[in-house]
Amino acid sequence: MKIIVCDASPLLFLAKLDHLSLIEDILGGKVYVLHCVVEEIRSDKATAAETRRLDAFLDEAEIIHFEITETKASTLSCSDQSTLKWAINHQADWLIADEKLLRRIALEEGIPVTGFPGLLVEAAKTGRLTVFAAREAVQLAVKRHGCRISAAVYHHILAALDEV
């Protein structure tokens, strides 16, 4: 069974967009979330609906109590470093992360990576979402929910959706 490890940011945005189900729909496998990530997403100012969505998702995921005690000097947070280390140690099939450095290091370690926009694009490609719904979700994440991505990445995502 595939091992899917989730970082906080994609979970938060997918909860805001009511698309957490895409993780299982697109990637399949068993979802693992580190306890430090759970604490991070629960400390966020989520709405009641988002909290319900996250709680339902986490009820189905396996929560892992793992945190590295000695972090390397890095711009990665302790939570990101712990997630990366656990993913490497368990040879994860997927890491769902949006943070650029975390994604780069995971790829260097041979772990496939996607983020919430990648899941939306794949959902459009496979017909789980319409192109319009996926495009609207990306736009809402940026304009209403505080998703910070560069203009180049934003246009790249929209162009990928245009190719579907």
SERO-4910 file (N, C-alpha, C, O; in steps of 0.05 Angstrom, whole numbers):
BEGIN
 pado doro    nc1    nc2    nc3   cac1   cac2   cac3    cc1    cc2    cc3    oc1    oc2    oc3
  Met    A     17    -24      0      0      0      0     18     25      0     38     26     14
  Lys    A     10     45    -16     25     70    -18     25     84      9      6     84     24
  Ile    A     48     97     15     51    114     38     50    143     29     66    152     13
  Ile    A     30    158     39     26    186     32     30    202     58     16    198     78
  Val    A     49    221     58     54    237     81     46    266     75     52    277     53
  Cys    A     31    278     93     19    305     88     32    325    106     35    321    130
  Asp    A     39    348     94     47    371    109     23    389    114      2    384    103
  Ala    A     26    409    130      3    426    140    -10    442    118    -34    441    115
  Ser    A      5    457    103     -6    477     84    -26    464     65    -48    475     62
  Pro    A    -19    443     51    -38    431     33    -64    422     47    -86    425     36
  Leu    A    -61    411     71    -85    403     86   -103    427     92   -128    425     89
  Leu    A    -91    449    100   -107    473    106   -121    483     82   -145    489     83
  Phe    A   -107    485     59   -120    496     35   -141    477     24   -162    485     15
  Leu    A   -135    451     25   -155    432     15   -180    432     33   -202    428     23
  Ala    A   -176    436     59   -199    438     77   -215    463     71   -240    463     71
  Lys    A   -202    486     66   -216    510     60   -232    507     34   -254    519     32
  Leu    A   -221    492     15   -234    489    -11   -253    465    -11   -266    460    -31
  Asp    A   -255    450     11   -271    426     14   -263    405     -7   -280    393    -20
  His    A   -237    401     -9   -226    381    -28   -206    362    -16   -189    352    -30
  Leu    A   -208    357     10   -190    338     23   -192    310     12   -173    295     12
  Ser    A   -216    303      1   -220    276    -10   -202    271    -34   -198    248    -42
  Leu    A   -191    292    -47   -175    289    -70   -149    273    -64   -138    260    -81
  Ile    A   -139    276    -39   -115    261    -32   -118    232    -37   -102    219    -51
  Glu    A   -139    220    -26   -144    192    -29   -153    186    -58   -145    166    -70
  Asp    A   -170    203    -69   -181    198    -96   -158    197   -117   -159    181   -135
  Ile    A   -139    215   -114   -118    218   -134    -94    199   -129    -84    186   -147
  Leu    A    -86    198   -103    -61    183    -97    -66    155    -86    -48    138    -88
  Gly    A    -89    150    -74    -94    124    -62    -75    120    -38    -61    139    -31
  Gly    A    -75     97    -27    -56     91     -6    -64     99     22    -87    108     26
  Lys    A    -46     96     41    -51    103     69    -39    131     74    -16    136     68
  Val    A    -55    148     87    -46    175     93    -35    177    121    -48    167    140
  Tyr    A    -12    188    124      1    192    149      5    222    154     13    237    136
  Val    A     -1    231    178      3    259    186     17    259    212      8    246    232
  Leu    A     39    273    214     54    275    239     38    291    259     25    310    252
  His    A     41    284    285     26    298    306     33    327    306     16    344    311
  Cys    A     58    334    301     66    363    300     52    378    278     46    402    281
  Val    A     45    364    256     30    376    234      1    380    243    -12    400    238
  Val    A    -10    360    257    -37    362    268    -39    386    286    -58    402    285
  Glu    A    -19    389    304    -20    412    322    -19    439    307    -32    458    314
  Glu    A     -3    439    285     -1    463    269    -27    470    255    -35    493    255
  Ile    A    -41    450    244    -66    457    230    -88    462    250   -107    477    243
  Arg    A    -87    451    273   -108    456    293   -104    483    307   -123    494    318
  Ser    A    -80    494    305    -76    521    317    -83    543    298    -84    566    306
  Asp    A    -88    536    273    -95    555    253   -123    566    259   -139    553    274
  Lys    A   -130    589    248   -156    601    252   -176    590    232   -187    605    215
  Ala    A   -181    564    233   -199    552    214   -228    557    222   -235    561    246
  Thr    A   -245    558    202   -274    561    208   -284    535    219   -270    515    219
  Ala    A   -309    535    229   -321    511    240   -323    489    219   -318    466    224
  Ala    A   -330    497    195   -333    478    173   -305    466    166   -303    442    162
  Glu    A   -285    482    165   -258    473    159   -248    454    181   -236    433    175
  Thr    A   -254    461    206   -246    444    228   -260    416    226   -247    396    231
  Arg    A   -285    416    219   -300    391    216   -288    374    193   -284    350    196
  Arg    A   -281    387    172   -269    373    149   -242    361    156   -236    338    150
  Leu    A   -226    378    170   -199    368    179   -202    345    198   -188    325    196
  Asp    A   -220    347    218   -224    326    237   -233    300    224   -223    279    231
  Ala    A   -251    302    205   -260    278    190   -237    266    175   -234    241    174
  Phe    A   -221    282    162   -198    272    147   -178    259    166   -168    237    160
  Leu    A   -173    272    188   -153    261    207   -163    236    221   -147    219    229
  Asp    A   -189    232    223   -200    208    234   -193    184    217   -190    161    227
  Glu    A   -190    188    191   -184    167    172   -153    164    168   -144    142    159
  Ala    A   -138    184    175   -109    183    171    -96    170    196   -109    166    217
  Glu    A    -71    162    192    -56    152    215    -39    175    226    -23    187    211
  Ile    A    -43    182    251    -28    203    264     -3    191    276     -4    172    291
  Ile    A     20    202    268     46    192    277     59    211    297     61    235    292
  His    A     67    200    319     82    215    339    111    212    333    124    192    342
  Phe    A    122    231    319    150    230    311    159    259    308    147    275    293
  Glu    A    180    266    321    191    293    318    221    291    323    230    279    343
  Ile    A    236    301    305    265    301    309    272    320    331    260    342    333
  Thr    A    291    312    347    298    329    370    320    348    364    321    370    375
  Glu    A    337    341    346    359    359    338    355    367    309    359    351    291
  Thr    A    347    392    305    342    402    278    368    413    266    385    424    280
  Lys    A    371    409    240    393    420    226    388    450    222    365    459    221
  Ala    A    409    465    219    406    493    213    393    495    185    405    486    165
  Ser    A    370    506    184    355    505    159    333    526    161    325    534    183
  Thr    A    323    534    138    299    551    138    274    535    141    252    546    143
  Leu    A    277    508    140    254    491    145    246    491    174    263    492    192
  Ser    A    220    492    179    211    491    207    217    463    219    223    444    204
  Cys    A    215    461    245    218    435    258    198    415    248    204    391    243
  Ser    A    173    424    244    152    407    233    159    397    205    156    373    199
  Asp    A    169    415    188    177    407    161    200    387    161    200    368    146
  Gln    A    220    392    179    243    374    181    234    347    191    244    326    181
  Ser    A    216    346    210    206    321    220    190    306    199    194    281    196
  Thr    A    173    320    184    157    307    163    176    295    142    172    273    133
  Leu    A    196    311    134    215    302    114    230    277    124    232    257    109
  Lys    A    240    278    148    255    256    159    238    230    161    247    209    154
  Trp    A    213    233    170    195    210    172    190    199    144    190    174    140
  Ala    A    185    216    125    180    208     97    204    193     86    201    172     72
  Ile    A    228    202     91    252    189     81    256    162     95    261    142     82
  Asn    A    253    162    122    257    137    137    237    115    129    244     92    130
  His    A    213    123    120    193    103    113    189    101     83    169     88     74
  Gln    A    207    112     68    206    110     39    178    116     28    166    100     14
  Ala    A    168    140     35    142    148     27    139    148     -3    158    155    -18
  Asp    A    116    141    -13    110    142    -41    103    170    -50    106    177    -74
  Trp    A     92    186    -32     84    214    -38     88    231    -13     82    223      9
  Leu    A     97    255    -18     97    276      2     79    298     -9     84    308    -31
  Ile    A     59    306      6     42    328     -2     51    352     13     46    355     37
  Ala    A     63    370     -2     75    394     11     75    417     -9     77    413    -33
  Asp    A     72    441      1     73    465    -16     98    481    -12    106    497    -30
  Glu    A    112    477     10    136    493     16    159    486     -3    166    462     -5
  Lys    A    169    505    -17    188    501    -39    213    486    -31    221    467    -44
  Leu    A    226    493     -8    250    480      0    244    451      9    260    433      2
  Leu    A    223    447     23    215    420     31    211    402      6    220    379      6
  Arg    A    197    413    -13    192    398    -38    219    391    -52    223    369    -61
  Arg    A    237    411    -54    262    407    -68    279    385    -54    289    367    -67
  Ile    A    281    386    -28    296    366    -13    284    338    -16    298    319    -20
  Ala    A    257    337    -14    244    311    -17    250    299    -44    255    275    -46
  Leu    A    248    315    -65    254    306    -92    283    296    -94    289    276   -107
  Glu    A    301    311    -82    330    302    -82    333    275    -68    351    260    -74
  Glu    A    316    270    -48    316    244    -34    300    223    -48    299    200    -38
  Gly    A    289    229    -71    275    209    -87    246    205    -79    233    185    -86
  Ile    A    235    224    -64    207    222    -56    190    240    -75    194    264    -76
  Pro    A    171    228    -89    153    244   -106    137    264    -89    129    258    -66
  Val    A    133    287   -100    120    309    -86     97    321   -102     99    323   -127
  Thr    A     76    328    -89     55    344   -101     45    363    -79     49    358    -56
  Gly    A     32    383    -88     19    402    -69    -10    404    -75    -21    389    -91
  Phe    A    -24    422    -61    -53    423    -65    -59    432    -94    -78    422   -105
  Pro    A    -43    450   -107    -50    457   -135    -46    433   -153    -61    429   -172
  Gly    A    -25    417   -148    -20    393   -165    -43    373   -163    -50    361   -182
  Leu    A    -54    371   -139    -77    353   -135   -101    364   -151   -117    348   -163
  Leu    A   -105    390   -151   -127    402   -166   -124    397   -196   -143    391   -210
  Val    A   -100    401   -206    -94    397   -235    -99    367   -242   -112    361   -262
  Glu    A    -89    349   -225    -93    321   -230   -123    313   -229   -133    297   -244
  Ala    A   -137    326   -210   -166    321   -208   -181    329   -233   -200    316   -242
  Ala    A   -172    352   -245   -184    360   -271   -177    341   -293   -193    335   -310
  Lys    A   -152    332   -293   -143    313   -314   -159    287   -313   -164    275   -334
  Thr    A   -165    278   -289   -178    252   -286   -209    255   -285   -223    234   -282
  Gly    A   -219    279   -287   -248    283   -287   -261    283   -259   -285    284   -257
  Arg    A   -245    283   -238   -256    285   -211   -267    313   -205   -285    317   -189
  Leu    A   -255    333   -219   -264    361   -218   -265    370   -247   -250    361   -264
  Thr    A   -283    389   -252   -282    402   -278   -258    421   -279   -248    429   -258
  Val    A   -250    428   -302   -228    448   -305   -237    474   -292   -221    487   -278
  Phe    A   -262    481   -296   -272    506   -284   -271    505   -254   -262    524   -241
  Ala    A   -279    483   -242   -278    480   -212   -250    480   -202   -245    492   -181
  Ala    A   -231    467   -216   -204    467   -207   -192    495   -209   -178    504   -191
  Arg    A   -197    509   -231   -187    536   -235   -199    555   -214   -184    571   -202
  Glu    A   -224    552   -208   -237    568   -188   -225    563   -160   -222    582   -144
  Ala    A   -219    538   -154   -207    531   -128   -180    544   -125   -173    554   -104
  Val    A   -163    543   -146   -137    556   -145   -140    586   -140   -126    598   -124
  Gln    A   -158    598   -155   -163    627   -153   -173    635   -125   -164    655   -113
  Leu    A   -191    619   -114   -201    624    -87   -179    621    -66   -177    637    -47
  Ala    A   -162    601    -69   -140    597    -50   -122    621    -50   -113    630    -28
  Val    A   -116    632    -73    -98    656    -74   -112    681    -65   -102    696    -49
  Lys    A   -136    686    -76   -149    712    -71   -163    714    -44   -165    735    -33
  Arg    A   -174    691    -34   -190    693    -10   -177    679     14   -181    688     37
  His    A   -161    659      9   -151    643     31   -121    647     37   -110    632     54
  Gly    A   -109    665     25    -81    672     32    -60    654     22    -38    654     33
  Cys    A    -65    639      1    -44    622    -11    -24    641    -24    -30    657    -41
  Arg    A      1    637    -16     22    654    -27     39    638    -46     55    621    -38
  Ile    A     35    643    -72     52    631    -92     60    654   -111     46    674   -114
  Ser    A     82    649   -125     92    670   -143     73    672   -167     58    653   -173
  Ala    A     74    695   -180     58    699   -204     65    678   -225     47    668   -240
  Ala    A     90    671   -227     99    651   -247     86    624   -241     76    610   -259
  Val    A     86    616   -216     75    590   -209     44    590   -213     33    571   -223
  Tyr    A     32    612   -205      3    615   -209     -4    612   -238    -23    597   -245
  His    A     10    625   -256      4    624   -285     11    596   -296     -2    586   -314
  His    A     31    583   -284     38    556   -293     15    537   -286      9    519   -302
  Ile    A      4    540   -262    -19    523   -254    -43    527   -272    -55    508   -281
  Leu    A    -49    552   -278    -72    558   -295    -67    548   -324    -85    538   -337
  Ala    A    -41    550   -333    -35    540   -360    -38    509   -360    -47    498   -380
  Ala    A    -30    496   -339    -33    466   -337    -62    459   -338    -70    439   -351
  Leu    A    -79    475   -326   -108    470   -327   -119    475   -355   -138    461   -364
  Asp    A   -108    495   -368   -117    501   -396   -111    478   -415   -124    475   -435
  Glu    A    -90    462   -408    -82    440   -426    -99    415   -421    -97    396   -437
  Val    A   -115    415   -401   -131    391   -394   -152    387   -415   -168    368   -413
***
